[in-house]
């Protein structure tokens, strides 16, 4: 993802793009965080989203097409978040995404 971002965004092996599979993985991370009742696990999913946006570029159409689904994940997480740190992380992510999508 970091060394060849364009190849990562555009690759497709028939099972979907690496980017779509990565977002499916993040969704699972959030699910596991809920099952384990661990916001630390869920924070890893949020941190992975941040890394994706930083490394792949926020102005790319491949990334912008995911902004709405990312915000939906953040809002869903925010509705059940307990710790202030996790809530702040999610809100920061939403605000960054709104900025990226302008």
Secondary structure as UniProt FT lines:
FT   HELIX           5..10
FT   HELIX           18..35
FT   TURN            36..37
FT   HELIX           39..56
FT   TURN            58..59
FT   HELIX           61..64
FT   TURN            65..66
FT   HELIX           67..80
FT   HELIX           84..100
//
